[in-house]
Amino acid sequence: MNETRIPYISDEMKERIKGVVKYHYGFTPKDEDIGWIDRMLRNNYAVLHDQQIIRELAARNVSNELLKHRDKMGSIEFERIWHEKAIFTYLTFASMCFRAGVPAGTISLCRTAIESGLRERLAEELAGREHSSSSELPEAILKKLKKLEDKSLAKLLGEATGSGIISEQEIEQSFQELKLKDQSGRKILDKFIHGDVLWMVNFARSRKDVEVIGAKDKLEEYKIISEAEIGEIAINVLKATYKIAEILYYKNF
């Protein structure tokens, strides 16, 4: 019986992966990281194996930014926050989508992460101002969450900035790599999530020359461009969401 195996990754393939990661994601992975992920994914999928490695490297690079806080605050507290807070739950799902090659899912879950994260962090802040007893806090936070449950992302952002939890400047800096003219970070996120094709094409063309050969009409050309760019958009949205999560729970620890 013949058994199909993925050949071990060559030095030539490693260099190609490095070039792709450097060009699209702005960092150069180490040989040992490529080799480790190659072994981890071995014989999982034979098709586009190198693309899996590239996505895994990019997602790990984004999440690793938070690890600097682990040494400062200790592993137990770091892990407690990571596992208990809603924003990190949805960030984990968003990262899984990116690793699996589902960029649209990444973008949508990042918006959910930001909205749920702001709501929970606001409830904690407001409850903490009214109750000093640790035994009273869980019930108080739950009551605040109920009051915040119908608020839109825009209103949650407004209350969060007004309460000093996060600043407008920090939000805009988080989305700096996704800027198109003078639009706000929230506007950018909404455009990506709602699949605004015209906006996404303008975004792509504002960053680099984009040309489609063989499209039957302008509409098809625009759809091809927006679909081709969504992977890069997804990793930048994921990066911005991690930055917001860091500000909400780790930066000022």
BAKOLMAR-429388 format. One record per residue: x, z, y of N, C-alpha, C in turn; chain; residue in one letter. Coordinates in Angstrom, 3 decimals. Each point is the difference from the previous one (the first is absolute). Layout:
BEGIN
X/Z/Y/X/Z/Y/X/Z/Y/A/a
...
END
This chain:
BEGIN
0.846/0.000/-1.197/-0.846/0.000/1.197/0.881/0.000/1.247/A/m
-0.242/-0.945/0.906/0.778/-0.074/1.226/-0.477/1.047/1.005/A/n
0.937/0.604/0.696/-0.338/1.008/1.008/0.546/-0.443/1.354/A/e
-0.883/-0.093/0.984/0.419/-0.437/1.331/0.542/1.185/0.788/A/t
1.184/-0.188/0.574/0.607/1.060/0.804/0.429/-0.564/1.350/A/r
-0.090/0.830/1.021/0.502/-0.383/1.321/1.509/0.179/-0.027/A/i
0.757/-1.027/0.372/1.466/0.163/0.008/0.417/1.043/1.034/A/p
1.097/0.698/-0.286/0.499/0.977/0.964/0.339/-0.684/1.312/A/y
-0.240/0.708/1.072/0.129/-0.588/1.323/1.466/-0.354/0.283/A/i
0.226/-1.210/0.490/1.350/-0.502/0.239/0.490/0.412/1.380/A/s
1.322/-0.102/0.201/0.570/0.286/1.319/-0.543/-0.971/1.034/A/d
-0.208/-1.235/-0.424/-0.549/-1.011/0.917/-1.406/0.378/0.445/A/e
-0.818/0.479/-0.947/-1.367/0.421/0.328/0.024/1.223/0.916/A/m
0.927/0.937/-0.256/0.114/1.176/0.860/0.291/-0.400/1.447/A/k
0.904/-0.956/0.169/0.352/-0.441/1.346/-1.182/-0.692/0.673/A/e
-0.769/-0.759/-0.783/-1.183/-0.666/0.572/-1.035/1.025/0.431/A/r
-0.201/1.026/-0.831/-0.943/1.073/0.339/0.453/0.718/1.264/A/i
1.296/0.291/0.093/0.532/0.646/1.199/-0.299/-0.819/1.245/A/k
0.201/-1.319/-0.110/-0.238/-0.876/1.145/-1.453/-0.014/0.430/A/g
-0.910/-0.037/-0.979/-1.436/-0.010/0.300/-0.431/1.318/0.630/A/v
0.463/1.117/-0.582/-0.368/1.314/0.526/0.550/0.179/1.413/A/v
1.245/-0.407/0.218/0.612/0.116/1.321/-0.774/-0.819/1.031/A/k
-0.366/-1.215/-0.365/-0.685/-0.895/0.945/-1.404/0.498/0.327/A/y
-0.759/0.391/-1.027/-1.413/0.335/0.214/-0.228/1.473/0.354/A/h
0.862/0.906/-0.506/-0.280/1.426/0.155/1.065/0.761/0.777/A/y
1.088/-0.677/0.388/0.954/0.585/0.936/1.002/0.988/-0.566/A/g
0.197/0.037/-1.333/1.029/0.861/-0.570/0.597/-0.684/-1.226/A/f
1.201/0.384/-0.366/0.682/-0.574/-1.162/0.040/1.027/-1.129/A/t
-0.687/-0.266/-1.102/-0.017/0.971/-1.102/1.341/0.045/-0.733/A/p
0.251/1.117/-0.664/1.213/0.161/-0.793/-0.189/-0.620/-1.384/A/k
1.123/-0.423/-0.604/-0.055/-0.580/-1.345/-0.640/0.955/-0.994/A/d
0.347/1.308/0.120/-0.535/0.965/-0.961/-1.513/0.184/0.149/A/e
-0.521/-0.148/1.237/-1.450/0.092/0.201/-0.710/-1.193/-0.632/A/d
0.589/-1.187/0.190/-0.576/-1.205/-0.614/0.023/0.137/-1.520/A/i
1.145/0.460/-0.531/0.122/0.159/-1.447/-0.964/1.021/-0.558/A/g
-0.176/1.125/0.729/-0.920/1.053/-0.455/-1.436/-0.510/-0.051/A/w
-0.420/-0.698/1.052/-1.373/-0.514/0.030/-0.182/-1.109/-1.026/A/i
1.051/-0.810/-0.179/-0.040/-1.043/-1.026/-0.257/0.611/-1.376/A/d
0.710/1.077/-0.317/-0.184/0.648/-1.298/-1.383/0.645/-0.104/A/r
-0.476/0.570/1.106/-1.299/0.670/0.003/-1.134/-0.998/-0.265/A/m
0.129/-1.195/0.558/-1.057/-1.005/-0.121/0.209/-0.945/-1.178/A/l
1.096/0.160/-0.724/0.366/-0.939/-1.058/-1.123/-0.212/-1.005/A/r
-0.279/-1.259/-0.262/-1.031/-0.425/-0.958/-1.406/0.449/0.378/A/n
-0.172/0.433/1.278/-1.350/0.315/0.476/-0.752/-1.303/0.244/A/n
0.576/-0.845/0.830/-0.546/-1.327/0.238/1.171/-0.982/0.009/A/y
-0.096/-1.051/-0.748/1.080/-0.986/-0.049/-0.029/-0.935/1.190/A/a
-1.165/-0.144/0.631/-0.149/-0.938/1.108/0.284/0.705/1.327/A/v
0.810/-0.617/0.831/0.325/0.516/1.333/0.571/1.415/-0.060/A/l
0.828/0.243/-0.989/0.618/1.307/-0.168/0.815/0.381/1.236/A/h
0.710/-0.970/0.563/0.826/0.291/1.180/-0.853/0.390/1.193/A/d
-1.228/-0.563/0.093/-0.889/0.376/1.100/-0.460/1.448/-0.129/A/q
-0.206/0.438/-1.236/-0.347/1.406/-0.218/1.124/0.919/0.473/A/q
1.220/-0.393/-0.323/1.152/0.805/0.411/0.070/0.081/1.515/A/i
-0.228/-1.125/0.670/0.066/-0.052/1.462/-1.064/0.897/0.624/A/i
-1.225/-0.072/-0.504/-1.080/0.838/0.541/0.282/1.474/-0.254/A/r
0.519/0.314/-1.176/0.324/1.396/-0.327/1.081/0.537/0.934/A/e
1.015/-0.806/0.254/1.072/0.406/0.904/-0.533/0.256/1.406/A/l
-0.846/-0.911/0.483/-0.550/0.130/1.352/-0.862/1.244/0.129/A/a
-0.863/0.259/-0.992/-0.887/1.162/0.046/0.801/1.302/-0.073/A/a
1.012/0.032/-0.856/0.845/1.198/-0.099/0.740/0.268/1.302/A/r
0.477/-1.064/0.636/0.742/0.164/1.244/-0.867/0.627/1.092/A/n
-1.273/-0.386/0.055/-0.924/0.550/0.990/-0.266/1.479/-0.277/A/v
-0.319/0.331/-1.241/-0.352/1.390/-0.325/1.204/0.932/0.061/A/s
1.194/-0.525/-0.228/1.202/0.844/0.019/0.278/0.612/1.370/A/n
-0.601/-0.570/1.051/0.199/0.534/1.348/-0.483/1.447/0.111/A/e
-0.982/0.355/-0.822/-0.548/1.356/0.062/0.888/1.035/-0.689/A/l
0.883/-0.460/-0.869/0.763/0.934/-0.823/0.956/0.859/0.809/A/l
0.349/-0.436/1.202/0.896/0.823/0.833/-0.630/1.348/0.347/A/k
-1.321/0.065/-0.042/-0.684/1.259/0.314/0.019/0.974/-1.187/A/h
0.213/-0.543/-1.185/-0.030/0.858/-1.192/1.121/1.033/0.017/A/r
1.189/-0.420/0.417/1.130/0.939/0.061/-0.229/1.076/1.062/A/d
-0.661/-0.396/1.089/-0.220/0.925/1.109/-1.048/1.058/-0.336/A/k
-1.089/-0.427/-0.646/-1.117/0.916/-0.232/-0.054/0.531/-1.433/A/m
0.774/-0.596/-0.889/-0.011/0.422/-1.395/-0.943/-0.849/-0.841/A/g
0.370/-0.211/-1.248/-0.764/-0.898/-0.875/-1.428/0.474/-0.248/A/s
-0.168/1.325/-0.154/-1.335/0.521/-0.329/-0.997/-0.290/1.111/A/i
0.386/0.302/1.248/-0.910/-0.232/1.121/-0.198/-1.489/0.249/A/e
1.064/-0.762/-0.146/-0.097/-1.453/0.162/-1.006/-0.589/-0.987/A/f
0.134/0.384/-1.261/-0.899/-0.520/-1.038/-1.423/0.513/0.182/A/e
-0.138/1.240/0.455/-1.349/0.544/0.226/-0.760/-0.847/1.010/A/r
0.649/-0.292/1.123/-0.637/-0.826/1.029/-0.307/-1.382/-0.546/A/i
0.952/-0.580/-0.713/-0.182/-1.357/-0.526/-1.213/-0.075/-0.932/A/w
-0.158/0.992/-0.847/-1.072/-0.056/-0.992/-1.349/0.494/0.526/A/h
0.003/0.809/1.064/-1.258/0.587/0.470/-0.680/-0.799/1.103/A/e
0.746/-0.765/0.794/-0.566/-0.639/1.184/-0.500/-1.412/-0.299/A/k
-1.183/-0.309/0.539/-0.675/-1.266/-0.303/0.828/-1.219/0.389/A/a
0.718/0.090/1.120/0.726/-1.177/0.469/1.039/-0.455/-1.015/A/i
0.609/0.943/-0.715/1.025/-0.369/-0.983/-0.621/-0.531/-1.286/A/f
-1.205/0.453/-0.315/-0.703/-0.562/-1.156/-0.247/-1.484/0.215/A/t
-0.554/-0.364/1.167/-0.295/-1.406/0.273/1.275/-0.814/0.230/A/y
1.039/0.638/0.532/1.285/-0.691/0.141/0.568/-0.352/-1.372/A/l
-0.158/0.897/-0.953/0.462/-0.282/-1.365/-0.731/-1.203/-0.571/A/t
-1.327/-0.049/0.197/-0.777/-1.152/-0.480/0.423/-1.284/0.710/A/f
0.244/0.112/1.317/0.421/-1.173/0.775/1.338/-0.529/-0.492/A/a
0.915/0.915/-0.279/1.311/-0.386/-0.517/-0.112/-0.629/-1.380/A/s
-0.882/0.521/-0.826/-0.224/-0.576/-1.336/-0.524/-1.420/0.108/A/m
-0.890/-0.239/0.966/-0.524/-1.350/0.218/1.120/-0.958/0.400/A/c
0.881/0.452/0.881/1.103/-0.858/0.422/0.912/-0.318/-1.178/A/f
0.313/1.016/-0.797/0.856/-0.213/-1.163/-0.628/-0.973/-0.995/A/r
-1.332/0.033/-0.099/-0.720/-0.873/-0.932/-0.240/-1.398/0.566/A/a
0.392/-0.229/1.239/-0.187/-1.310/0.606/-1.392/-0.220/0.552/A/g
-0.637/1.084/0.501/-1.352/-0.104/0.598/0.102/0.447/1.456/A/v
0.553/-0.834/0.884/0.241/0.420/1.385/-1.259/0.327/0.788/A/p
-1.103/-0.717/-0.262/-1.248/0.298/0.720/-0.480/1.411/-0.318/A/a
0.183/0.425/-1.256/-0.362/1.356/-0.386/0.880/1.029/0.698/A/g
1.272/-0.343/0.166/0.924/0.882/0.717/-0.483/0.244/1.419/A/t
-0.350/-1.071/0.693/-0.423/0.097/1.399/-1.281/0.831/0.126/A/i
-0.974/-0.274/-0.841/-1.272/0.731/0.061/0.193/1.482/-0.282/A/s
0.811/0.311/-1.010/0.231/1.406/-0.351/0.819/0.726/1.056/A/l
0.843/-0.734/0.718/0.741/0.632/1.091/-0.946/0.442/1.112/A/c
-0.996/-0.811/0.284/-0.971/0.399/1.019/-0.766/1.246/-0.463/A/r
-0.378/0.005/-1.272/-0.675/1.169/-0.562/0.899/1.228/0.086/A/t
1.284/-0.190/-0.287/0.951/1.113/0.066/0.071/0.573/1.402/A/a
0.092/-0.875/0.999/0.098/0.467/1.384/-1.273/0.734/0.423/A/i
-1.147/-0.591/-0.325/-1.271/0.612/0.410/-0.204/1.352/-0.679/A/e
0.212/0.053/-1.311/-0.200/1.261/-0.720/1.049/1.030/0.410/A/s
1.218/-0.467/0.280/1.062/0.904/0.416/-0.268/0.634/1.345/A/g
-0.448/-0.806/0.945/-0.325/0.527/1.325/-1.168/0.984/-0.081/A/l
-0.997/-0.338/-0.803/-1.178/0.876/-0.123/0.395/1.366/-0.586/A/r
0.793/-0.023/-1.058/0.395/1.255/-0.636/0.916/0.816/0.908/A/e
0.951/-0.677/0.630/0.945/0.719/0.869/-0.721/0.592/1.214/A/r
-0.970/-0.727/0.544/-0.798/0.514/1.118/-0.801/1.228/-0.426/A/l
-0.631/-0.084/-1.164/-0.794/1.127/-0.504/0.881/1.227/-0.183/A/a
1.198/-0.190/-0.520/0.928/1.123/-0.186/0.406/0.614/1.336/A/e
0.279/-0.847/0.974/0.420/0.487/1.319/-1.126/0.763/0.688/A/e
-1.191/-0.568/0.000/-1.134/0.633/0.671/-0.398/1.310/-0.682/A/l
0.024/-0.001/-1.338/-0.340/1.225/-0.742/1.050/1.075/0.226/A/a
1.256/-0.410/0.063/1.085/0.957/0.203/-0.048/0.681/1.352/A/g
-0.551/-0.677/0.987/-0.111/0.600/1.334/-1.086/1.070/0.053/A/r
-0.939/-0.089/-0.914/-1.120/0.942/0.015/0.136/1.117/-1.032/A/e
0.820/-0.230/-1.027/0.112/0.982/-1.083/1.472/0.240/-0.314/A/h
0.408/1.243/0.034/1.381/0.363/-0.315/0.164/0.458/-1.440/A/s
-1.101/0.390/-0.639/0.045/0.480/-1.381/0.119/-1.171/-0.973/A/s
0.985/0.063/-0.884/0.203/-1.072/-0.970/-1.171/-0.132/-0.968/A/s
-0.693/1.110/-0.241/-1.138/-0.037/-0.916/-1.198/-0.730/0.603/A/s
-0.096/-0.024/1.334/-1.123/-0.657/0.672/0.246/-1.485/0.244/A/e
1.256/-0.401/-0.033/0.340/-1.363/0.397/-0.642/-1.102/-0.856/A/l
0.035/0.082/-1.332/-0.581/-1.095/-0.792/-1.447/-0.318/0.367/A/p
-0.836/1.054/0.134/-1.401/-0.216/0.365/-0.127/-0.547/1.414/A/e
0.849/0.499/0.905/-0.026/-0.471/1.388/0.418/-1.466/0.091/A/a
1.014/-0.390/-0.760/0.452/-1.396/-0.014/-1.105/-0.906/-0.535/A/i
-0.671/0.461/-1.053/-1.093/-0.788/-0.579/-1.109/-0.239/1.019/A/l
-0.339/1.023/0.782/-1.036/-0.147/1.027/0.416/-1.000/1.073/A/k
1.285/0.041/0.386/0.504/-0.953/1.000/0.000/-1.422/-0.559/A/k
0.320/-0.136/-1.277/-0.015/-1.326/-0.628/-1.398/-0.604/0.035/A/l
-1.008/0.847/-0.221/-1.389/-0.486/0.019/-0.384/-0.498/1.392/A/k
0.522/0.671/1.031/-0.289/-0.425/1.373/0.719/-1.294/0.368/A/k
1.100/-0.265/-0.684/0.811/-1.176/0.317/-0.311/-1.199/-0.902/A/l
-0.856/0.199/-1.005/-0.147/-1.018/-1.038/-0.561/-1.331/0.503/A/e
-0.776/-0.001/1.075/-0.595/-1.246/0.489/0.779/-0.623/1.156/A/d
1.105/0.589/0.374/0.766/-0.522/1.139/0.830/-1.213/-0.422/A/k
0.038/-0.994/0.860/0.763/-1.220/-0.269/1.490/0.266/0.161/A/s
0.796/-0.967/-0.435/1.446/0.125/0.142/0.393/0.139/1.466/A/l
-0.646/-0.755/0.858/0.321/0.064/1.437/-0.240/1.400/0.555/A/a
-1.120/0.612/-0.386/-0.315/1.346/0.495/0.937/1.044/-0.598/A/k
0.345/-0.177/-1.263/0.937/0.927/-0.631/1.366/-0.068/0.683/A/l
0.436/-1.202/0.326/1.267/-0.167/0.713/-0.057/0.680/1.365/A/l
-1.144/-0.170/0.671/-0.162/0.615/1.314/0.059/1.511/-0.063/A/g
-0.669/0.584/-0.992/0.001/1.458/-0.133/1.371/0.514/-0.450/A/e
0.663/-0.771/-0.855/1.318/0.418/-0.489/1.028/0.002/1.118/A/a
-0.046/-1.021/0.844/0.936/-0.033/1.128/-0.356/1.077/1.024/A/t
-1.301/0.227/0.201/-0.440/1.028/0.939/0.364/1.400/-0.456/A/g
0.092/0.192/-1.318/0.340/1.311/-0.548/1.502/0.208/-0.142/A/s
0.765/-1.031/0.312/1.456/0.119/-0.088/0.558/-0.162/-1.398/A/g
-0.812/-0.479/-0.926/0.451/-0.183/-1.383/0.951/-1.186/-0.105/A/i
-0.321/-1.034/0.728/0.818/-1.213/0.040/-0.204/-0.628/1.377/A/i
0.992/-0.679/0.510/-0.121/-0.591/1.333/-0.281/-1.499/-0.088/A/s
-0.555/-0.555/1.068/-0.225/-1.441/0.076/1.311/-0.747/-0.199/A/e
1.057/0.528/0.587/1.310/-0.645/-0.109/0.488/-0.035/-1.443/A/q
-0.211/1.072/-0.735/0.428/0.050/-1.401/-0.781/-1.001/-0.842/A/e
-1.294/-0.135/0.286/-0.819/-0.980/-0.729/0.495/-1.412/0.270/A/i
0.227/-0.310/1.268/0.441/-1.347/0.364/1.387/-0.296/-0.553/A/e
0.873/0.993/-0.003/1.339/-0.196/-0.558/-0.058/-0.252/-1.506/A/q
-0.948/0.634/-0.670/-0.151/-0.205/-1.439/-0.343/-1.449/-0.320/A/s
-0.783/-0.620/0.892/-0.423/-1.379/-0.222/0.836/-1.016/0.778/A/f
1.151/0.427/0.500/0.800/-0.852/0.865/0.367/-1.335/-0.652/A/q
0.310/0.033/-1.293/0.401/-1.220/-0.698/-1.158/-0.955/-0.213/A/e
-1.223/0.452/0.251/-1.179/-0.838/-0.188/-0.639/-0.402/1.321/A/l
0.736/0.165/1.086/-0.552/-0.262/1.322/-0.281/-1.493/0.218/A/k
-1.110/-0.275/0.628/-0.317/-1.343/0.489/-0.506/0.163/1.428/A/l
0.863/-0.356/0.937/-0.305/0.162/1.429/-0.255/1.475/0.292/A/k
-1.112/0.329/0.655/-0.204/1.388/0.431/-1.098/0.705/-0.797/A/d
-0.297/-0.469/-1.196/-1.076/0.604/-0.778/0.450/1.344/-0.585/A/q
-0.952/0.915/-0.108/0.297/1.348/-0.486/0.198/0.002/-1.509/A/s
0.619/1.090/-0.490/0.215/0.137/-1.436/-1.305/-0.027/-0.781/A/g
-1.034/0.663/0.504/-1.288/0.002/-0.710/-0.600/-1.393/-0.062/A/r
0.117/-0.756/1.096/-0.525/-1.362/0.040/0.706/-0.871/-1.023/A/k
1.313/0.160/-0.082/0.794/-0.762/-0.961/-0.470/0.302/-1.418/A/i
-0.164/1.279/-0.326/-0.428/0.400/-1.335/-1.368/-0.575/-0.335/A/l
-0.936/0.049/0.947/-1.332/-0.534/-0.223/0.034/-1.502/-0.274/A/d
0.849/-0.718/0.722/0.095/-1.448/-0.181/0.482/-0.351/-1.401/A/k
0.992/0.742/-0.485/0.512/-0.257/-1.341/-1.046/0.321/-1.060/A/f
-0.648/1.138/0.156/-0.936/0.472/-1.015/-1.217/-0.909/-0.109/A/i
-0.472/-0.475/1.137/-1.202/-0.830/-0.008/0.300/-1.472/-0.234/A/h
1.252/-0.322/-0.299/0.346/-1.373/-0.369/-0.241/-1.005/1.103/A/g
0.313/0.337/1.237/-0.166/-0.911/1.127/1.056/-1.102/-0.105/A/d
-0.389/-1.145/-0.574/0.944/-1.068/-0.316/0.698/-0.524/1.245/A/v
-0.751/-0.245/1.066/0.594/-0.551/1.223/1.032/0.967/0.574/A/l
-0.340/1.283/0.006/0.932/0.992/0.530/1.263/0.054/-0.854/A/w
-0.153/-0.028/-1.318/1.144/0.076/-0.894/0.919/-1.210/0.149/A/m
-0.583/-1.175/0.227/0.816/-1.198/0.221/0.772/0.127/1.310/A/v
-0.679/0.475/1.047/0.691/0.208/1.286/1.126/1.018/-0.152/A/n
-0.268/1.037/-0.805/1.020/1.012/-0.260/1.214/-0.618/-0.693/A/f
-0.263/-0.805/-1.038/1.090/-0.633/-0.745/0.817/-0.911/0.906/A/a
-0.670/-0.781/0.823/0.693/-0.973/0.856/0.699/0.659/1.179/A/r
-0.408/1.227/0.333/0.685/0.704/1.087/1.353/0.522/-0.458/A/s
0.204/0.092/-1.321/1.216/0.566/-0.555/1.001/-1.051/-0.463/A/r
-0.501/-1.169/-0.430/0.899/-1.041/-0.496/-0.739/-1.327/-0.075/A/k
0.764/-1.075/-0.150/-0.598/-1.325/-0.145/-0.652/-0.114/-1.372/A/d
-1.263/-0.360/-0.027/-0.742/-0.126/-1.249/-0.602/-1.401/-0.065/A/v
0.250/-0.690/-1.109/-0.512/-1.359/-0.154/-0.582/-0.156/-1.398/A/e
-1.147/-0.664/-0.093/-0.643/-0.276/-1.281/-0.034/-1.511/-0.210/A/v
0.493/-0.442/-1.135/0.013/-1.425/-0.320/-1.049/-0.277/-1.071/A/i
-0.885/-0.955/0.255/-0.972/-0.422/-1.008/-1.372/0.620/0.097/A/g
-0.244/0.861/0.999/-1.343/0.580/0.156/-0.995/-1.091/0.362/A/a
-1.189/0.062/-0.561/-0.972/-1.071/0.224/-0.637/0.077/1.377/A/k
-0.007/1.200/0.600/-0.546/0.147/1.345/0.559/1.267/0.642/A/d
-0.384/0.243/1.245/0.526/1.132/0.760/-0.423/1.329/-0.618/A/k
-1.232/0.062/-0.477/-0.489/1.243/-0.592/0.831/0.363/-1.220/A/l
0.253/-0.965/-0.870/0.808/0.278/-1.185/1.417/0.397/0.394/A/e
0.552/-0.636/1.030/1.334/0.342/0.487/0.055/1.457/0.445/A/e
-1.025/0.428/0.741/-0.028/1.372/0.502/-0.125/1.003/-1.150/A/y
-0.818/-0.332/-0.997/-0.174/0.901/-1.138/1.298/0.132/-0.797/A/k
0.701/-1.098/-0.169/1.265/0.025/-0.734/1.015/0.876/0.719/A/i
0.069/-0.141/1.326/0.951/0.799/0.781/-0.338/1.480/-0.093/A/i
-1.282/0.330/0.165/-0.389/1.420/-0.024/0.265/0.618/-1.364/A/s
-0.252/-0.750/-1.072/0.240/0.525/-1.347/1.490/0.134/-0.286/A/e
0.794/-0.931/0.525/1.441/0.047/-0.230/0.659/1.168/0.713/A/a
-0.580/0.414/1.118/0.608/1.060/0.811/-0.444/1.404/-0.387/A/e
-1.018/0.099/-0.841/-0.611/1.311/-0.217/0.931/0.984/-0.706/A/i
0.951/-0.497/-0.808/0.945/0.901/-0.653/0.893/0.709/0.999/A/g
0.504/-0.754/0.982/0.845/0.597/1.038/-0.812/0.951/0.878/A/e
-1.235/-0.391/0.288/-0.870/0.869/0.781/-0.237/1.318/-0.744/A/i
-0.231/-0.092/-1.317/-0.305/1.190/-0.802/1.138/1.010/0.025/A/a
1.246/-0.455/-0.147/1.111/0.951/-0.026/0.185/0.654/1.363/A/i
-0.268/-0.730/1.074/0.119/0.584/1.340/-1.120/0.993/0.283/A/n
-1.207/-0.291/-0.474/-1.111/0.951/0.143/0.294/1.257/-0.822/A/v
0.536/-0.182/-1.211/0.362/1.143/-0.843/1.050/0.857/0.694/A/l
0.979/-0.642/0.595/1.068/0.710/0.710/-0.582/0.798/1.179/A/k
-0.910/-0.622/0.753/-0.619/0.671/1.150/-0.828/1.200/-0.449/A/a
-0.704/-0.141/-1.116/-0.841/1.092/-0.498/0.847/1.174/-0.473/A/t
1.114/-0.281/-0.636/0.922/1.071/-0.396/0.514/0.750/1.223/A/y
0.276/-0.727/1.080/0.489/0.646/1.221/-1.056/0.939/0.579/A/k
-1.264/-0.444/-0.014/-1.086/0.843/0.505/-0.172/1.236/-0.890/A/i
0.074/-0.198/-1.316/-0.103/1.134/-0.927/1.129/0.994/0.238/A/a
1.192/-0.508/0.256/1.148/0.866/0.278/-0.245/0.839/1.256/A/e
-0.534/-0.618/1.042/-0.278/0.714/1.248/-1.062/1.077/-0.220/A/i
-1.021/-0.320/-0.773/-1.102/0.935/-0.209/0.418/1.241/-0.794/A/l
0.907/-0.185/-0.984/0.248/1.112/-0.924/1.459/0.425/-0.192/A/y
0.961/-0.819/0.370/1.371/0.373/-0.291/0.908/0.138/1.222/A/y
-0.241/-0.805/1.013/0.931/-0.069/1.136/0.173/1.345/0.690/A/k
-1.084/0.713/0.222/0.071/1.243/0.769/-0.026/1.252/-0.869/A/n
0.339/-0.174/-1.266/-0.058/1.148/-0.919/0.990/1.093/0.424/A/f
END
